[in-house]
């Protein structure tokens, strides 16, 4: 009897154990389900093959892509395209520089390099040829620059020439070229000044000997055909005298606007000072001079010769401040010298202009 009751108790507890086990199993499966990622979220999208588009892009830049088109291995093709993209900027940089070296003596070498530029794989050969080209150009350019220095015959530039000569072999050709260009500009200005001085001083005046007038030139100026003042070479103190300056330029404009002949003298009085303005009309410009007291009798010849020299070398769209300044300075200095105002040759003057 005792055994029967014990067995019955075991059987009655069995369903309870089964329900607990099922609950635990259900919880474990739920945890696993939460941890495991869903397969549809981990799928990698297929990669887009851009090799054909890359080849087309390189071809449109003007490069030969035949070798790329013949590569069947995808990995190798991608590697070659990447290499091509790294190479192209280097070739493009050489292309931009080639124009500088296209001189007659090196035309054949430039042509040879140009013939190779479409071949991306020829970069090393292109770079080597380009370096040789630059070296040859430097040698040829140096010889030409030395010839230019040797041909400068106007006295007064000996020290400048010697200084540049010593730069050969130690400085770049580009730097030497800039120095030579600057020196040639100064020589040109000096030659310009000498032309003005010699032509004006030797110009015979009409009507026999002229009386000496100790007039003092205050400024010279150049305007375009519309009255716009392009450049002035003026006494420094005048810049501070705004009132007189405004009136002066206003009067000059009125004279120019109403100028019926090629040349005019006008006298004006500003702030107890008497000024005389001389103005001459050319085909491109008007040239004017302002002096105290009265203008020298040879002023017309001064202005006429100077303006003709200006118009031979310059146009309103092609003016250089250094060149024009030298002309105006020469005119003013010669004028004051002829007018026996040599003390003004060292007076302080300055350039006022909007030109660059």
Buried (B, 14 or more C-beta within 10 A) or exposed (E): EEEEEEEEEEEEEEEEEEEEEEEEEEEEEEEEEEEEEEEEEEEEEEEEEEBEEBBEBBBEEEBBBEEBEEBEEEEEBBEBBEEBEEBBEEBEEBBEEBEEBBEEBBEEBBEEBBEBBEBBBBBEEBBEBBEEBBEBBBEBBBEBBBEBBEEBEEEEBEEBBEEBEEBEEEEEBEEBBEBBEEBBBBBBBBEBBEBBBEBBEEBEEEEEEEEEBEBBBBBBBBBBEEBEBBBBBBBEEBEEBEEBBEBBBEBBBBBBEEBEEEEBEBEBEBEEEEBBBBBBBBEBBBBBBBBBBBBBBBBBBBBBBBBBBBBEBBEBEEBBEEBBBBBBBBBBBBBBBBBEBEEBEEBEBEBBBEEE
